[in-house]
Amino acid sequence: MRRRWRWVIVLLALANLVVFGALGYLGSLRSAVVDEVTVLPGIADALAPKPAGEGDPIVFLVLGSDSREGLPEEWLGDFGVAGGERADVIMLVQVIPGDGRIQVLSIPRDLRVSIPGRDGKDKINSAFAFGGSQLMIETVQAEFEIGIHHYVELDFAGFAAMVDEVGGIEISFPNPARDLKSGLSVDAGLQLLDGRQALALARSRSYQELRDGSWVFVDATDFGRTRRQQQVIVALVEAVRSPSTLIEGPGLVTSLARHMTVDPGFREIDFGGLLLDFRSFRPSQIDAATLPGAVDTIGGVSYVVPITDQADAVVEAFRTAGSMHLVVGSTGPPTIEVLNGNGVAGAAGRWSDWLEARGVEIGDVDDADRDDYETTLVVATPATVDRAEELIDLLGFGEVSVATLDEGLDLVLILGRDAGDPEA
């Protein structure tokens, strides 16, 4: 009997250690946020009231500022000269604790909108230059009729520091890629990008790939840039999910918070509760979309003009926490390119036949850029990550990687050495 009680006491002691360790961990996360961020007290009145229920969606306006402050001197050649500070990245991010989803709506910075208090129309990022954070909040809320609860601004140095803090992010490239303006330069295949190269990819608007011996522009537009930014976000989420990164959580948050400017209420967010709500979060739970639009020249100025029906549908899906990718994406069977990356003769053909027999639509079947892939990769865009995970479930092996894919292509399956004979 005495031995049994001894074990009970040991178990209770261990339970207490776990509980108080977890509380200390969450407390250190909160402390890192409260102590390090820069607060803008003047913008509180521009924000929507705090959501009433604990599980109600929370909307953040996230801006990527093009401030060069804090960047290493040797990086500055990749960024050119900017007069003043501008909103380089504009995103509405909705956290939905009730069902553990996150929505990311990217807004093209050249979107033509009405700016409160000013005549005519201008580019949406001009609101930041004209009236700072408050006018930016007012402009976005008026344009999309979406209440914004919190404001987060992050500069270039903070973004790069976050990527470096998690040990880099993995992104797959179908071909060698570069951007002579942003400084991007990567080989083909799955690449581990450090903060500098991840920032170069996120900023890339003159993206090129080496195809058949020549450099060609691919998706080299503002829309392409927002899609690449979403790729980086998905890759960051995957990196943050790793156990080693979670252990280093307070250091990661501290590194990031030093470069963040937020609203006063941001520090009151229950980060511990959100962490518990999203403890099993997967990249497929990110619903990412770019506001549909077209480039048009008006009065000699190049703008992005919304494609009304599509844009309205996407905004309504975001406003109601519905599915944006069902609005903008295909709901039919995905088109998949199958590439042999393991050097086994006929492997791509055999697996293509196996998949087609199970209702999967196959596009091209070819060799990959190399034949020494150890692990099978299912390459997806941010909008098709959920379909990539479904394909992995069907195959029974493989990993998801996020990349830019040719238009009309949903997924690329690169067979690695873990892919045996499908009929074995």
ABEGO torsion letter per residue (X at the ends): XAAAAAAAAAAAAAAAAAAAAAAAAAAAAAAAAAAABBBBAAAAAABBBBBABAABBBBBBBBBBABABGBBAAAAAAAEBBBEBBBABBBBBBBBAAAGBBBBBBBBAABBBBBBGBBEBBBAAAAAAAAEAAAAAAAAAAAAGBBBABBBBBBAAAAAAAAAAAGEBBBBBABBBBBAAAGBBBBBEBBBBBAAAAAAAAABABBBBBBGGBBBBBGBBAAAAAAAAAAAAAAAAAAAABAAAAAAAAAAAAAAAAABBBBAAAAABBAAAAAAAAAABBAAABBBBBBBBBBBBBGGBBBBBBBAAAAAAAAAAAAAGBBAAAAABBABBBBBBBBBAAGBBGAAAAAAAAAAAAGBBBBBBBBBABAABABBBBBBBAAAAAAAAAAAAAAGBEBBBBBBBBBGBABBBBBBAABBBAAX
